[in-house]
Amino acid sequence: MRHKIKRFRRVAIVSTVVTYLLIFVGGLVRISGAGLGCPDWPKCFGRWIPPTDASQLPANIDPSLFNFTLAWIEYINRLLGMLVGLFILATAILAIMYLRKQKRILWPSVIAAILVAYQGWQGSQVVASNLEPLIITIHMVLAFIIVSIMIYVSQQAYYLENPEVGKDAQYPAILRKWVMFLWAIAIIQVILGTEVRSQIQIASEHFPLLSGIQLLSFADPISYIHGLLGVVVAVITWYAGNQILKRSENPTPLVSYGARIMMIIILVQITIGGILIGAGLPGLMRLYHLWVASLFIGILLLLYSALKRKEVVNG
Amino acid sequence: MAENKFPKVLLWSLLGVFVLAIIAAAVISQAHKSRADIPVYGQIPPFEFVTQNNRPFGTSNLQGKITVLDFMFTNCQGPCPIMSGKMGRLYDQYSDASDVQFVSISVDPARDSLKALQQYAKAHGVTDNRWVFLRGPLEEVKHLSVDGLKLGGNFPMGHSTRFVLIDRKGQIRGYYTGTDDASIDVLKTHLNQLLKTQA
């Protein structure tokens, strides 16, 4: 049985990693302006493999829409999306085959597979909507939910495979509550961040000649609240991280490293936020701002489950 | 993954993040370059028409300006209202760019009197000479559309629905579907690029 759990856990971890990679590539598509690199879906300019030259375009497609680089960026995103879908499907199949009695693994795995199929269809809606900000936000939020489920499944499989891990560990209940609180604020921050991005996009459509920093003023006061709350999150993260390191007894490496990584990630995120404002919203920083947020949420979820597993009520 | 492998995993993850950053920077740069690469389709041939305000307007008025040009007629019930609506939106969006102009040429000069064009301009919120409506002899309009701009079509009903982007030197730089938002987004990208590079 143990080798079956191990096989499942490995597939689940790979699924999680490739999902994070897909979130990165999805952000890259958006930042590089390749969202409509393929104006149709699922094909790209009516072909399963994008054209390499405008002469290969079907007669019914406007040639002005063809850009070789953007078409291939979007196409690679779609290929990676399919790969992620297959990995998550494999995870669900393995859960059904090997871990049918482990409801806390089985159901999330199956739900992730259903969600990833829905996400594929939702990707078509992003194209059909001509990159409507709300539809893009739904696409991103779904990706965050899917990766969160995969993190949970991977971690539970790990604990099932290694029940002795952290057997001497004890964590006061308050630590888990701090992490939960941080997760809630982080989600609010993501929502505010997407709202800032949407406001900037709408403003850029109305005022195409304005620079990034000029466009940012259209997102006031949300961008101001987002920045201020970011600093608050950083302070709470460092407080909670220090509390985890001080008050945990025999913490597992996941908890001790996780707390430190959480503290470093939030500093990186605040720095990126500063660069975004200071340097007029450079593309690479916008990409990392979103991706690091998804990593931060992932670390919080890992910590939450680890702390809950060995929680002591009166710690 | 045993938990004592954490430092090693962390190191590999950091390396991965670094490699991704390099790849992402290269992709963003390449995407930017690809958008900046706007072909030249040729020079717009000479023409001389009049605006809705009865002022001469010809090839010389294109020099030093970036122009978005289309063909329309005021009685058109087909694509023209959509095209003029989208042209009007561009006219509003580029109100701060004095070197961007919009030119709509009537393909039905028999019915489109200067007064009709004036009313059409007013109905579309035109308040200055950044958007002009031109009237000229039908044969010359046809010649400009079919032979000069290679747009084809049957006049007046079957005229082209394309927007044509013309740079400051009077060179044709792109054709876009005037009824499609995605195509107009590409036009805006190219227009912005011309504004930056030809300033």
Boltz contact constraints between the chains, C-beta under 6 A:
constraints:
  - contact:
      token1: [A, 28]
      token2: [B, 24]
      max_distance: 6.0
  - contact:
      token1: [A, 28]
      token2: [B, 27]
      max_distance: 6.0
  - contact:
      token1: [A, 32]
      token2: [B, 27]
      max_distance: 6.0
  - contact:
      token1: [A, 32]
      token2: [B, 28]
      max_distance: 6.0
  - contact:
      token1: [A, 32]
      token2: [B, 31]
      max_distance: 6.0
  - contact:
      token1: [A, 36]
      token2: [B, 182]
      max_distance: 6.0
  - contact:
      token1: [A, 39]
      token2: [B, 182]
      max_distance: 6.0
  - contact:
      token1: [A, 62]
      token2: [B, 177]
      max_distance: 6.0
  - contact:
      token1: [A, 62]
      token2: [B, 183]
      max_distance: 6.0
  - contact:
      token1: [A, 64]
      token2: [B, 176]
      max_distance: 6.0
  - contact:
      token1: [A, 64]
      token2: [B, 183]
      max_distance: 6.0
  - contact:
      token1: [A, 64]
      token2: [B, 186]
      max_distance: 6.0
  - contact:
      token1: [A, 67]
      token2: [B, 34]
      max_distance: 6.0
  - contact:
      token1: [A, 69]
      token2: [B, 30]
      max_distance: 6.0
  - contact:
      token1: [A, 69]
      token2: [B, 31]
      max_distance: 6.0
  - contact:
      token1: [A, 69]
      token2: [B, 34]
      max_distance: 6.0
  - contact:
      token1: [A, 130]
      token2: [B, 181]
      max_distance: 6.0
  - contact:
      token1: [A, 130]
      token2: [B, 182]
      max_distance: 6.0
  - contact:
      token1: [A, 208]
      token2: [B, 93]
      max_distance: 6.0
  - contact:
      token1: [A, 208]
      token2: [B, 188]
      max_distance: 6.0
  - contact:
      token1: [A, 208]
      token2: [B, 192]
      max_distance: 6.0
  - contact:
      token1: [A, 209]
      token2: [B, 96]
      max_distance: 6.0
  - contact:
      token1: [A, 209]
      token2: [B, 97]
      max_distance: 6.0
  - contact:
      token1: [A, 252]
      token2: [B, 3]
      max_distance: 6.0
  - contact:
      token1: [A, 253]
      token2: [B, 3]
      max_distance: 6.0
  - contact:
      token1: [A, 253]
      token2: [B, 4]
      max_distance: 6.0
  - contact:
      token1: [A, 253]
      token2: [B, 6]
      max_distance: 6.0
  - contact:
      token1: [A, 254]
      token2: [B, 3]
      max_distance: 6.0
  - contact:
      token1: [A, 257]
      token2: [B, 6]
      max_distance: 6.0
  - contact:
      token1: [A, 283]
      token2: [B, 28]
      max_distance: 6.0
  - contact:
      token1: [A, 284]
      token2: [B, 24]
      max_distance: 6.0
  - contact:
      token1: [A, 284]
      token2: [B, 25]
      max_distance: 6.0
  - contact:
      token1: [A, 287]
      token2: [B, 24]
      max_distance: 6.0
